[in-house]
Amino acid sequence: MVVIDAGGVAGAVGRDEALALYEAVGWSAYTKDPDGLVRALAGSTLVATARDGDRLVGLARVVTDGASILYLQDVLVHPDAQRTGLGRRLVSALLDAYPDVRQKVLLTDDEPAQKAFYESLGFGDTRDVHGGVLRTFVRFD
Ligand SMILES: CC(C)(COP(=O)(O)OP(=O)(O)OC[C@H]1O[C@@H](n2cnc3c(N)ncnc32)[C@H](O)[C@@H]1OP(=O)(O)O)[C@@H](O)C(=O)NCCC(=O)NCCS
């Protein structure tokens, strides 16, 4: 049975198991900088983990002020555990912790699977919500 724990902050995820999970989904932007990944996890407001026994099979994290804005970052499920509902359970567990935060934002690849996943959770492309009047801006340094 896979157990979801959404009470985690710094220290909830070990460095090696985090690296293994991020490697499993091919996220080299993180895995080429392991210390940065550890800092990112430690600095997150809330981290949700999915464990099958001791094995980390999924992770999602949130950065938020707890009142007005919440960024959902890094939802990832090990390939051999995908499409079993873990991604949905991870995100739901995180969002349930912030029922009063109205604005929930995320950035993801323009791929059909991600679109289907986030739409299944009630997220919409900024071009499609509020009558299409919103735009998203991002800067990478
Ligand atoms: C995207 C990701 C997190 C989804 O996690 P998951 O545990 O496989 O998703 P779930 O089983 O909870 O799926 C929930 C719903 O999302 C949709 N969905 C998820 N993956 C999908 C896919 N590959 N194709 C189409 N729809 C999909 C479906 O509606 C699904 O419900 P259903 O299975 O009842 O039809 C997972 O595929 C993953 O880790 N991918 C690699 C990392 C990544 O791209 N993360 C997202 C960007 S931050």
The ligand as an SDF file (V2000), in Angstrom:
LIG
                    3D

 48 50  0  0  0  0  0  0  0  0999 V2000
    2.2000   13.9240  -14.4550 C   0  0  0  0  0  0  0  0  0  0  0  0
    2.2860   12.8960  -13.3220 C   0  0  0  0  0  0  0  0  0  0  0  0
    2.7100   13.5850  -12.0380 C   0  0  0  0  0  0  0  0  0  0  0  0
    0.8840   12.2710  -13.1230 C   0  0  0  0  0  0  0  0  0  0  0  0
    0.9390   11.4270  -12.0000 O   0  0  0  0  0  0  0  0  0  0  0  0
    0.1280   10.0480  -11.9710 P   0  0  0  0  0  0  0  0  0  0  0  0
    0.2140    9.5130  -10.6020 O   0  0  0  0  0  0  0  0  0  0  0  0
    0.6020    9.1770  -13.0750 O   0  0  0  0  0  0  0  0  0  0  0  0
   -1.3420   10.5650  -12.3030 O   0  0  0  0  0  0  0  0  0  0  0  0
   -2.7170    9.9900  -11.6970 P   0  0  0  0  0  0  0  0  0  0  0  0
   -2.7090    8.5010  -11.7720 O   0  0  0  0  0  0  0  0  0  0  0  0
   -2.9650   10.6050  -10.3810 O   0  0  0  0  0  0  0  0  0  0  0  0
   -3.7420   10.5520  -12.7910 O   0  0  0  0  0  0  0  0  0  0  0  0
   -4.8150   11.4150  -12.4500 C   0  0  0  0  0  0  0  0  0  0  0  0
   -5.5180   11.7830  -13.7390 C   0  0  0  0  0  0  0  0  0  0  0  0
   -4.6530   12.6180  -14.5460 O   0  0  0  0  0  0  0  0  0  0  0  0
   -4.8300   12.2780  -15.9270 C   0  0  0  0  0  0  0  0  0  0  0  0
   -3.5610   11.7230  -16.4380 N   0  0  0  0  0  0  0  0  0  0  0  0
   -2.4560   11.4090  -15.7260 C   0  0  0  0  0  0  0  0  0  0  0  0
   -1.4740   10.9520  -16.5260 N   0  0  0  0  0  0  0  0  0  0  0  0
   -1.9740   10.9630  -17.7740 C   0  0  0  0  0  0  0  0  0  0  0  0
   -1.4520   10.5820  -19.0420 C   0  0  0  0  0  0  0  0  0  0  0  0
   -0.1940   10.1070  -19.1890 N   0  0  0  0  0  0  0  0  0  0  0  0
   -2.2320   10.7190  -20.1310 N   0  0  0  0  0  0  0  0  0  0  0  0
   -3.4930   11.1930  -20.0210 C   0  0  0  0  0  0  0  0  0  0  0  0
   -4.0630   11.5570  -18.8350 N   0  0  0  0  0  0  0  0  0  0  0  0
   -3.3050   11.4450  -17.7330 C   0  0  0  0  0  0  0  0  0  0  0  0
   -5.9710   11.2780  -15.9920 C   0  0  0  0  0  0  0  0  0  0  0  0
   -7.1780   12.0000  -16.0880 O   0  0  0  0  0  0  0  0  0  0  0  0
   -5.8500   10.6070  -14.6290 C   0  0  0  0  0  0  0  0  0  0  0  0
   -7.0440   10.0150  -14.1980 O   0  0  0  0  0  0  0  0  0  0  0  0
   -7.4090    8.4950  -14.6800 P   0  0  0  0  0  0  0  0  0  0  0  0
   -6.1710    7.6640  -14.5050 O   0  0  0  0  0  0  0  0  0  0  0  0
   -8.5380    8.1160  -13.7750 O   0  0  0  0  0  0  0  0  0  0  0  0
   -7.7970    8.6140  -16.1300 O   0  0  0  0  0  0  0  0  0  0  0  0
    3.2560   11.7320  -13.7000 C   0  0  0  0  0  0  0  0  0  0  0  0
    2.9380   11.2530  -14.9930 O   0  0  0  0  0  0  0  0  0  0  0  0
    4.7190   12.1530  -13.6760 C   0  0  0  0  0  0  0  0  0  0  0  0
    5.3550   12.1110  -12.6280 O   0  0  0  0  0  0  0  0  0  0  0  0
    5.2640   12.5400  -14.8360 N   0  0  0  0  0  0  0  0  0  0  0  0
    6.6770   12.9320  -14.9250 C   0  0  0  0  0  0  0  0  0  0  0  0
    6.9150   14.2290  -14.2020 C   0  0  0  0  0  0  0  0  0  0  0  0
    6.0100   15.3400  -14.7240 C   0  0  0  0  0  0  0  0  0  0  0  0
    5.9240   15.5930  -15.9070 O   0  0  0  0  0  0  0  0  0  0  0  0
    5.3110   16.0210  -13.7610 N   0  0  0  0  0  0  0  0  0  0  0  0
    4.3700   17.0790  -14.1030 C   0  0  0  0  0  0  0  0  0  0  0  0
    5.0100   18.3780  -14.3310 C   0  0  0  0  0  0  0  0  0  0  0  0
    5.3960   19.2250  -12.8220 S   0  0  0  0  0  0  0  0  0  0  0  0
  1  2  1  0
  2  3  1  0
  2  4  1  0
  2 36  1  0
  4  5  1  0
  5  6  1  0
  6  7  2  0
  6  8  1  0
  6  9  1  0
  9 10  1  0
 10 11  2  0
 10 12  1  0
 10 13  1  0
 13 14  1  0
 14 15  1  0
 15 16  1  0
 15 30  1  0
 16 17  1  0
 17 18  1  0
 17 28  1  0
 18 19  1  0
 18 27  1  0
 19 20  2  0
 20 21  1  0
 21 22  1  0
 21 27  2  0
 22 23  1  0
 22 24  2  0
 24 25  1  0
 25 26  2  0
 26 27  1  0
 28 29  1  0
 28 30  1  0
 30 31  1  0
 31 32  1  0
 32 33  2  0
 32 34  1  0
 32 35  1  0
 36 37  1  0
 36 38  1  0
 38 39  2  0
 38 40  1  0
 40 41  1  0
 41 42  1  0
 42 43  1  0
 43 44  2  0
 43 45  1  0
 45 46  1  0
 46 47  1  0
 47 48  1  0
M  END
$$$$
